[in-house]
Amino acid sequence: MAEYIVSLVLDRIATHLIDEAVSLSKVSTQVEWIEDELRRIQCFLKDADAKQDGDERIRNWIADIRDVAYDSDDVIDIYILKMAQQRKFMCFDYHPFMLGRFIARHKINRQINKVKTKIQQINYSRGTYGIENLGRGGEVTGLAVGRLREKRRSSPHDCEEDTVGLVEDIKMLEARVIHGEPRRSVISIIGMAGLGKTTLSKKIYHSSFIKKHFDYCAWVYVSQEYRVKEILQYLGKTILELGKADFDTMSNEDLKELLSKFLEERRYIIVLDDIWKIEVWDDLKAAFPDPENGSRIVLTTRFKDIALHADPRSPPHELCLLSDEDSWKLLSKKVCLEWNSTRTLPPWSEELGRQIVKKCGGLPLAIVVLGGLLSRKEASYSEWLKVLQSVHWQLTQDPTLCADILALSYHDLPFYLKPCFLYLGLFPEDFEISARRLILLWVAEGFVQPRGQEPLEDVAEDYLEELIGRSMIQVAARKSNGRIKTCSIHDLLREFAMSKAKEDRFLEVIHQDVKLKSFTRGRHLSVHCRVSPALKNTSKVRSLLCFDLDEPVFREMKKFKLLRVLDLEGIHIARLDSAIGKLVHLRYLGLRGTWLKTLPSSVCYLVKLQTLDLRSTLVSPIPAVVIKLQQLRHLFFNELREIVPSPPPSRTFLPNLQTLHGLSINGTESVENVLNKLTNLRELGLCGELKLQEKALGMWILNLKGLHCLKLHARGLCPPAAAIPKLDFSSHTHLHKLHLVGLVNKTQKFPPNLTELSLKNSFLTEDPMEKLEKLPNLRVLKLKQSSYVGKEMICSSGGFPQLQILKLSFLFIVERWQIAEKAMCSLRELEIVECKRLKIVPRGLWPVSSLCSLRLGYMPADIEMKIQERQGENWYRIKHSLPF
């Protein structure tokens, strides 16, 4: 982390100081001296970072460097803040402005002198502490081993493939689940963190052999910070298929009763993963009736007393550590998997590999983390030997520790990834993080280093992919084009990130169990409690992320004067303090899901703002002040609520804007005179009277060659075919996601690299499959209400080679669907809703070995019977998705 602070933060700060102090000859000379000294110190930091945990002298020296870096950061940010405040006075009286400017410059000169003195002391102390030859080599003396809370992050989305040593456990549990006693029993899997409890339960849950014996299945991860209502609502959504609005007003008792009544006459299996308290079972058990039909609850926990409390008559299944043989198999499998099977392990690897896994003590989590680390190393004897020599696994003292392995992976990260990884500690446990949100936050924080002319957002996405490749983050979901949609971090890694970041004064997490006296002045602050804490010493906080608050975390924004990020997503606030205009460093303002109706006019002073998120708010129309935010890169509005204002004639209209979502346009001049000035858009979402602006809309979109995602929603009924705007997408090579409502004609040309297409209200009379099946990269196709009004659809052999998801809904006129052999050979999910005239089951589709999910909604009963007949044994693998 120290290398990051000096290489990134101080380098940036020194540059800014020189820029801001051009006219101050005395100041600029001192700033240049500071920059030179810091670059000299930088040479020692890489080795120092690796050795600090084994040497308190080095640790203290690095802490001094970190503190002077933070001090320099504060100096420049405070100076910029003061100068911005003085510029406001200049509009009224020139003389007070000049006086204030002189005072600000005098203060920065004094602060720079303090920084210079501290750097001189740091250089002197290096010799005093006897660490002058730090950069000349030497072996790592050791990594401190700290205790971690034993947790396990789980998700039902994916089932790990790299599992070893669980064959007998799976057989034993499958027998208990299927052939056990008729009463509703609880089968508990217990063991220490990282043993594979979640992995084993996933194998059971995803088994086709298991699923065909149960009518309903559900997976819930509970975690240490569980919330009963959220769990019950998730079960309601999964089992009862209720919408959020259906149970928002229901009490916990009502939800339990509703679930219990529904499950009374059905055989079900529910997995409750990672339970930490007995109270969890007491709070939930009323929702799980005992119909005496072999229903099961599978429970994973570290604690045997919880398992026995849940069901004293059912002996817990206790996992054991892996044997030496299975440990080596798991390590080699993980390394080869990361290599994509293009390389094989060298002959010498088994000798060193077995020694490495022996230090892991049979703990699968530690082995998987090490496997990911080794896959990133050069496949040489010396590199593997270094890993072996630096792993200090002390099983004889405490077999539960995994900090050595986690620290080793962390220290191996490039300096630019360390703050990105530690930043994940701000999010709550078991939180599924939006990749877009995380990327925009990283960019706003200044973590992302420029890489030529490449957009910072793309560089940040590469950072995310690299962290995933290093097994530091898990993918929760991917988009149709393969890019990351959501991600998560394992609880053990999250705990390590929080511990390390707190030690470096990088971040602080405030929740109900934390005493405010322990607040260590972290630069990035996250609040996880329902009542706002009375925080102090917040003047140097750069980020504020709030979760689960019922009220604002602060009442005086001026206390957070150096804030770069303010994320209040989902927080119940109806008014934003006008003092927000004083946060001149603010780059990210997340207000999604708040109760805001208006933005204060002072927002116009947020001249560095990059991201403004107003989705799911009541803010309407677009505040005119938004147009003044010339650095804005991403703008999210409430769909179907906004109108386009007229931009100031003398200024460029949002020249840096890349993302514009949820915008509604009316009238005939919105595109031609306003929006066509936005030429750098990569994502665009529009709705409104689009058909009235056919020519202007077509020309504007034609010129947006950098578009990646486009959503157009034309209001009103579809006009005659001749009046439909002719939008030509054939030259948009980067456009991969396209959603069109009412804007498709029979001669439509689609993007060549399209991966996701959604059509609605197109009223096409000619079969769209003939053209769409030739799109080579199409993975997701959604034909919605009135997109096609013909009677027959034909999918020819070899068509849709990459299609994985197909959804047909409200196609009331379609009667016949013919699918030739070898069409849609990659299809995984099929959904058909309200296509009641569809009489013929597509023969070419059955059986399709790749199909794993089928959903039918409001369809004739004979359709299901014909599908079951043609699927044969394969029917039981996909039946769980029915009924719709």
N, C-alpha and C positions, 0 to 999 in steps of 0.2 A: 504494500500500500504506500510506503514511503516513496518508492520509485515513481509511482503514479503521481503523488503530490508534487514532487519536484519536476518530473519530466513533463507533466501536463499542466497542472495548476500554476506553478510558479513561472513556467515558461510563458503561459498565457498572461499571467498577471504582469510580469515584467514588461512584456510587449505593450500591454494596455497602459502601463504607467508612462512609458516613453511617449506613446501617442498623445496621452492627455497632458503631458508636461513639456511639450515642444517649446513653448514660449518661456519656460522656466529653466534657464541655463544651469543654475545651481542644482535644481532638482534632477534634471535629465542626466547629468554626470553621475550622480549618486545611484540613480536607477540602473544605468549601464554597469556600474560596479557590482551592484547586487546581482544582476543577471549573469555576469561573468563568474562570480563566486558560486552561484547556485549550479551552474553547468559543471564546475569542477567537482562540487560535492556529488553531483549525479553519477559520476564515474564509480563511486564507492557503494552506491545504494543497492545494486542487484545482489551482491554477495551479502551485504548487511541484512537485507530483508530475509534471506534464507537462514541467517545465523542468529537473528535477534532472539529467538525463543530459547536458545541455549546459552546466551550470554547477556546478563543484565546490563553490563556496560554499553553494549551495542544497542540494546533495547532503549535505554535512556537517551543515547545519542540520536537515534532515529526519531524518538518522540520530540526532541528539541527541533529537529529539522521539520517535522510535521507541524509543530506549533508556529514556527516562523513562516511557513508556507501559508497557514491559515491567517496569520497576522497580515501578511502581504495582501492576501485576497481581500481582507476586510478594509485595508487602507484604500485600495483602488475603488472598491464598491462604494464606500462611504464618500469618497471624493466625487465620484460620478453622481451620486445621490445629491450631494450638496450643490453641485454645479447645476443640476436639473432644477432644483428648487430656486436657485438664484436667477435662472433664465426667466422664470415666471414673473419675477419682480421687475425685470427689464422692460416688460410691456408697460409698466406704470411709471417708473422713475429710473433713469439711467444711473444716477449717483449711488443709490443704495445697492444697485446691482454690482457696480465696480467694487464697492466696499466689501460686499459679501464674497465676491470672487477673490479679493486679496486675502481675506480671512481664511477661506477654504484652502488656498494655496499655501498659506503659512502653516496651517494644520497638517497638510500632507507632507510638507518638508520636515516637520517635527516627527511625524510618524515614520517617515522613511529613514531618518536618522536612527530611530529605535530599532528598526529592522536591520539596518547595517550593523549596529552594535551587537545584536543577537547573532548575526552570521559570523562576526569576528570571534565571538565567544565559542560558537560551535566549532570553528576551525581550530581554536586553541585547545578545546576540550578533547578533540580527537587525539592529539599528542599526549595530553595529560592522562587520558584513560588507557593509553597503550594500544590503540586500534589503528595506528597509522598505516599498517600494511594490509588493511582489510581487503583491498582489491586484488591482491597478488595470489589468490588461490587459497587452498586449505580445505579440509573436509568439513562438512556440516556437522556441528557438534551435537545436534539433537533438536527435536521439536517437542515443545511442552505439550503434555497430555492433559486435557481438561475434561471434566465430566459434562456430558450432554444429556439433556432430557431425551429419553428413549421413546421416539415416536415413529410413526410410519404413515407416510403419505400414500393415499390410494385413489384410484380412479377406475370406474368400470369400463372406460372406453377401450383400453387396450389390454391384451393378455400377453405377458412377457413370454418371448420365445426362448430366451437364454436361461432356462431352468434346468437344474441338474440335481439329482439325488432325491426327487420327490415322487418317484414312481410308486413305491409301496404306500406312501402316505395318501396318494390320490386314490389308489385302489381301496384302501381301508375306509376312507371317508365316503367314497361313492357308495360302498356297500351300506354304510350307516345311514346315508341320506335316503337311499332308495328302499332298502329292505329292512329298515328299522321298525320299531313298534309303531302302531297306528296313531298314537297320541302325538300332538304337536310338541316335538322335542327341540331343545336347544343344543346344537353341536358346537362346542367351543374349541378354537385353535389357539393355543397359548404358547408363549415363548418370549425371549428377549427381542429387543428392537433389531431389525435387520436380518432376522433368521429366515424370513420368507413366508410369514403368516398370510400376508396379503396376496403374495404370488400364488400360494397354494389355494386360497379361497377363490381366486380368479379362475384357476384351472378347473375347479369344481363348478363354479358358476357358469362358465362358458362351455362346459361339456355338453355336446348334443345328446349324449346318453342320459344326462341328468334332465335336460330341459324338456324332453318329450314326456316325462313323468309328472310335470307340474303345469297347472293352468296359468299361473302368474308368477313372474320372477321380478325381483327388485334388488338393487344394490345401493346401500347408503354408507358413505364414510362419515364417521361420527367425529373423531378427533377430540383433543383435550378441551377445545373451546367450542363445544357443541351447543346448539340452540334447538330446543325441542320443537318449536313451531316450524322452523325451517325444515327439519327432518320430516315432520308430519306433512307439510306442504309438498315436499318432494315425493313422498310416497303417494300422496293424492294425485299428483301430476303423472307419476309413472304407472300406477295401478289403475286409478279411476279415470285417468286421462282428462282431468279437470284443468281448466285454464286458471291463471292467477286470480282473475276476478271472482272466480267461483268460491274460493276459500279465504279471500283476504279478510273478510269480516267474521269468519268463524273462529271460535275459541279452540283451544287445544283439546278440550273434552269433546267438543262437537266433531272435530276431525278424527279423533280416536274412535268415536262411536260410528262415524260414517265408514271408516276403513274396516272396522270390525264386522259390521253388518254385511259389507260387500264380500269379505273373505270367509264368511261363515260356512258357505256351501261350496267352497272352491279349495283345491289343493294348491298350496303356494310354497315358495321358498324365498326367503329374504336374508340377505347378507348384511350384517351390521359390522363394519370394519373399524378397528382401532378404538375400542371403548376403554376409557380411563377411569370411569367412576361407576359405582354400583347404582347411583341415582339414575343413570341413563336408562338402564333396563327397567327400573321402577317407573320412570316417566313414560316409557313406550309400550310396555307389555300389554296394556289394555287394548291396543290397536291390533293385536295378533290373537285371534280366537283359536280355540282348539276344536275343529270340526271332526277330529279323530279319523282323518283320512290320509295320514302320513305327511302332513305339512311340516316344514322345517324352518328353523332359524339358525343360520350359521353366524357365529360370533367370533371375532378375533380380538385378543387382548393380551397385554403383558401379565395380567394379574390373575392368578388362579382363583382367588376368592371371588372375583367378579363372575367367573365361569361357574363356580359352584353355587353362587347366589342365584344366577339365572335359571339353573336347572340342576338341583342336587342329585337327581337320578341319572344324569347323563355325564359319564366321565370325560373330562377335557382331553383333547388330542394335543399332546405336547411335542413340539418340534425339537429336533436335536441339531447340534452343529454338524456341518458336513465333514465327512472323512477326508483324509489327505488326498485320496484318489479322486473323489468327487470335487474337491476344491481345485485341483489342477485341471480337471475337465472343464469346470466352470470358467476358470481364468482363460484357458486356451480358446474356449468357445467364444468368450467375449472379445478377445483380441482379434480373432479371425473374423468375427461378425463385423467389427468396426472397419476391417480392411475390405469388406464386401467380397470376401472369398477370392480375391484376386492374388493373394499371396499366401504362402504357407509359413508356419513357424520354422525357424532355423533349428538345426540339430541340437545346438547347445542350450536352447531355450527351456527345455524340460528341467534340466538340472537347477538353473536359477529360478525358474517359475515355481518349482516345488518348494524351494526355500522361501520364496516370497509369500506364497499362500500359507505356508506353515506359520508365518508371523501373524496372519489374519485370524488364526484360531478357528477356522471353519465358518466364519461369519460371512454369509453370502453378500451382504451389502458392501463390506470392505473389499471383497474380492472383485465385485463388479466395478467399483470405483477405481481400483488399481488396474483392472483390465482396460478400462477406458483411458487411463493415464499412459499405460504401456503402448497402446495402439497409436498414440500421438508421438511417441518417441521414435528415434531411429532404431531400427531392428539390429542393434549391435550389442555385443557382449558387455562392452563398457557402460552403455546407457542402462541396460537392465541391472548391471552390478551397482550402479549409483542408486537406483531405486531400492534395491535390496538393502544397501548400507544405510539408507536414510529412513527406513521404516522401523519404528520402535514400538512394536506391538507388545504390550505388557500384560499378557493374559494371566500370568501368575499372580499379579496384583489385583486386577479387576477385569474379568473377561468381557465386560460390556462396553469397554471404551473403543471408540472409533475415531477419535479426534486426530490421531496421527495420520490416518489415511486421508481424512478430509483436508487437513492442513497441507499435506503433501500435494494434493491436487490443486489447492488454492495457490500455493506458492509457485506452482508450475505455470499458472496463468500469465499471459503477457500483461504488462502493466496497464494497458488500456481496457482489459476485461475485468480487472479487479474491482473498480468502482461499480461497474455494471452488475457484477455478481452480488456484491454486498448490498446493493440497492434493493435486491429482492427481499431482503429482511424487513423492509417496510410493510410488506403486504401480510394480511392475516394468514394464519395457519390454514392449510387446505384450500387456499384461494386460487381459483382458476383465473390466471392473469391474461387479459387481452394483449396479444402481441402488438397490435397497433398502439394501444395505450402505452405500453412499456417502451416501445421505440420512440414515441413522441416525447415521453418523459426523459429518456436518456439524452435525446438531442437538446431539449430545453436545459438540462442540467449542465451541458457542455462536456459530457463524457465522450462524445463521438469526435474522432479526429478527422479533419478533411482529407479526402483522398482524390486529388486532382479535381476534375469537374463533376465527379459523381455526387448525386444528392446525399446529404447526410443521413436521410432516412434509409437509403439502400445500404449504406455502410453500417448503420445500426442493426439492420436486419441480418447482415453477415455476422455481426457480433453475437446476435442471438443464436444463429445457427452454429457458431463455433462453440458457444457454451453448451449447447445441446450435444454436439459431437464429443465434447469432453466429459459427458455424463454428469454435468453439474446442474442441468435443467432437463425436465421431461416435457415432451410434446403431449398436450392434452387433446388437441384437435388440429387438423390441417384443412386448408381451403381446397377447392376443386383443382387449383393449379399446383398443388403440392406445397405451397407456402404455409407458414405456421399461422394458425388462427388463434389458439390459446395455448398457454404453457403453464407449468407448475414447478414447484421446487420441493424436493423431499424434505420432510420435517427435520431430519438430522442435519442436512445441509443448510436449511434455513436457520436452525439454532446456531450452527457454526458461523454463518454470515452475521447474525445479530451479535454474537459474542465478539467476533473479530472487529466488526464495525464500531461497536461501543468502545472497545479498547482504543481504537484509533480516533475516537471522537467524530466518527463519520455519520452515525445515525443514532437515533433514540426512538424506542417504541414505548408509548404510554398506554397502559391498560389498567383495568381496575385493581389488579394485584400489585401494581408498581407504586412505590412511595415516591412522591415528587421530590423528596430530598435526594433521591438517587439520580436525579436528572443530571447528565454529564455534559451538557451544552453541545449535544450532537448537532452537526450541520444540517442534517435532514431528519425531520420529525414526522412520526406517524402516530395517530391517536386511535386507539381501539376500545373505546368505552362510550357508553350511552350518554353520560353526563360530562360536560366540558370541565376539564381540570383547570385549576388556577395556575397557569404556567408563568414562570419568571425566566429571566435571562434568555429571551427569545430574539434579541436584537440582531443576532448573527446567524439565525436560522435561515437556510437557503430554500428549504422545501417543507411543505406542510401537506400531508395526505391524511384524510379523515375517513374513518370507517365506523359505521354503526352509531353515529351520533344522532341524538334527537334534537340537538340545538347547536348553534355555532360554537366552534372551539375557542373563539375569541370575540371580544366585544370592541376592541380597539385595534384596528389593523395597523396602526402606526407602530405598534410594538414589533411588527415583523418587517421592518423597513428594508431589509436586504433580500426579501423573498424572490426566488426565481420561479418556483412552482407552487401553485395553490390548487389542490385537487379536492373538491367538495362533492364529488359524485355521490348522489343518493342521499345527501344530508338535507334535513328538513329546515331549510331556511327560506324565508319569503322575501327578504330584503338584503341587498348587498351594501355594506358601508361605503359611503362616498369617498372615504379615505383610501379606498383601493387605488385611486389615481396617484397616490404618493408612492406606490410600489413600482418605481421606474425600472427596476431590474426584472420585473415579472415577464416570463416567457411562456408560461403554460397556465391557463385558467380553465379548469374543468368544473363545469356547473351542471353536468348531465344529471337529470332526475331530481333536481332541486325544485322548490316551489316558486322560483323567481318569476315575476311578471314583467319586470323592466330591468334594464341595466342603468346604473348611474352615469351621468354625462361625463364624469371624471375618468371613465374608461379610456377616453381619447388620449390621455397622457401616458398610457402604457405603450410607449413607442417601440419597445423591444418585444412585444407580445408576438409569439409564433403560432400558438394554438388556442383557439376559443371554441369550447364545446358547449352548445346550448340545447342539445338533444333532450327530449322529454321534459322540457321546461314550458312555462307559460309565456315566455318572452315572444312578443309579436307586436308590430312587424319588426323588420331588421332595424336595430338602432342606427341612426345616421352616423354616430360616432365611430362605428366599425370601419367605415371607409377611410378614416384617418390613420388606421393602423397599418402603415406601409410595410412592416416586417412580417405581417401575418402570412403564415404558410398553410394553415389548416383551419377551415371554418365549417363547423357543423351546426345546422339549424334544425328546428322542429319541422318535420315534414308537413306539407299542406297548410302551413300557417304564415309563411313569409311573403313579402313583396320586395321587389328590387327598387332601391332608391336611386335618385340621380346623383352621380358622382360629381365632385367639384370640378369645374371645367379646366382649372389650371393645374390639376394634379393627376398623376398616373393612378389608375384604379387598381389597388392591391396588386402590385407588380410581381410579388413573390408567391402568390397564392398557388398551392398545388392541389389542395383538396377543398371541394365545395359540395356539401351534401344537404339535402332537405330543403332546397330553395324552391319557392313557388313564384311563378312569373305570370303577370296579367298584362293585357294591352299589347300593342304592336311595336313598341319601341324598346322594350326591355333588352332584347338580344342585340339589336343593331346598334344601339347607342350606348349600351352599358356593358353587357356581358362579353361581347366580342373583343373587349380590351383585355380579357383574361386569356392569355396565350400559353401559360405554363402549367395548365391543369393536368393532373395525372388521374384524379378521381372526380367525377361529376355526377350529381344527382339533382334532376330538375323535375318539376311537375307544374301543371297549369294549362293554360290555353296554348299549347305548343303548336297546334295545327294552324293557328292564325299567323305564325311567324315562320312558315315553311322555308322560304328562301334564306332568310338570315340565320335560322337555326342550322340548316344544312351547311352553309358556308362556314359558320363558326366551328362546328364539330369537325368538318373536313380539315380545318387548319390546326386542330388539336392533335398533332401527331404523337404526342407523348402520353395519350390517354391509356390507362391500365384498366379502369373500371368506369362503366357508364350506365346510369339508370335514368330512363326517361318515362314519365307518367303523364300521358295526355288525358286531360279531364274531358268528360262528356262522352257521348256516344260516338262510335266510329263514323267518319264522313264517307262519302263515296270514294272508291278506290283511287280515282284520279286526284282527289284532294289530299291524300295521305302524303306527308312530307317524304321525299325520296332521299333517304339518308344512306350514303355510300360509305361502308366501313372497310372496303377491300384494301385500302392503303394503311389501315391502322394495325401495324404489325405487333404493337405492344398490348393491344386491347385484348384481355383474356376473360373479362366478365361483362356480360351485357344483359340488362333487364329492360324490356320494352313493353309498355302498355299502350295499345292503340296506335302503334307507329310502324307497322310492317306491311309491305306490299308484296305482290307476287314476284316482282323482279328484284327483291331485296338482295344486296350483296353483304355477306357477313365477313368479319375479320378472319384472316387465315389461321391465326393461332388461338382462336377462341376455345376456352375450356369450360365455361359455364354460360348457358343461355336460358332466359326465362321470357316467355311470351304470354300476353294476356290481351283480350279484347282486340285481337288483330282481324278477326272475321275473315280469315283466309279461306278461299273456296277450293284451292288446289292443294293436294297433299303436300305438307311441308317436309315429310320424311325424305322425299327424293333429293332435296337440296341439303338438308341438315345431316343426313347420314354420310355425306362426303367430307364433312369437317373432320380432319384427321386427329385433332387434339381434344375434341369435345368429350368432357367427362361427366358433366351434369346437364340434363335437359329437363325443363319444366314447361309443359304445355298446359296453361291454366284456362280459366273460363273464357269461352268463345274465341280462343286463339285459332281454332280450326272449326269450320262449320260444314265440312264435307262428310261423306258417309263411309269412306274407306281410307285406311292407312296401310302402306306397304313398306316393309323393311327388307331390302334385298340382301343377298348373300355377301358377306364381307363389309356390310355397312356398319357404321358406328363402331369402329375398331377399339376405341378407348372409352366408350361410354360405360360409366359405373353406376350412375344414379339416374333413374327415369321416373318422373312424376307426371301423371295424367289426371286432370281434375276438371269436372264440370264441362266435359265435352259431350253435350247432350245429343248431338246428331250422329256421332260416329257409331256405325253398326258393325263394321268388319275390320279386323286388324290382322293382316297376314305378315308373318315373319318367316323368312327363308332360313334354311340351315346355315349355320356359321355367321348369322347376324347377331350383333350385340354380344359378342363372345366374352366380354369383360364385365358384363352387368352384375352388380352386387346388390343393389337395392331397387325394388319396383314398388310404386304406389299408384293405385288406381282408385279414384274417388268420384262418385256421382257420374259415371259413364254408363247409364242404365240401359242404353240401347245396344251396348256391346254384347253380341250374341255368340261370337266365335272366339274360342280360346286360341291364341296364337300358338300354332303347333311347333314352330321352329324354336320357340323359347324353352320348351320343356323336354327333357330335363336340361338345365344349365348348371353345371357344377359350380360356377362362380357365385350363383345367386345365394345370398345368405339372409335376406330380409324381404318380406312381402307384406304389404299392407293394403287391405281392401276396405273401402268405406262406402256404404249404401249401394252395394252392388247386388245383382240377382244371386240367389242362393246356388243356382246350378253352376255359376262360374267357379265358386270355391270347390265344388265337388269335382269338376272337370280338372281343375289344377291339381287337386290332391291325387286324382287318378293317374295323371301323367307324371307327377313327381315321384310317386312310389315311396321308397324309403327316405328319399331326400326331403319329403314333406315335413318330417319331424324336425329337421334342422331349421326350417324357416317358419314353422307354424306359430312359434311364440310371438310373432309380430301381429297375429290376428287375435281378436277382431280389431278393426280400425277404431 
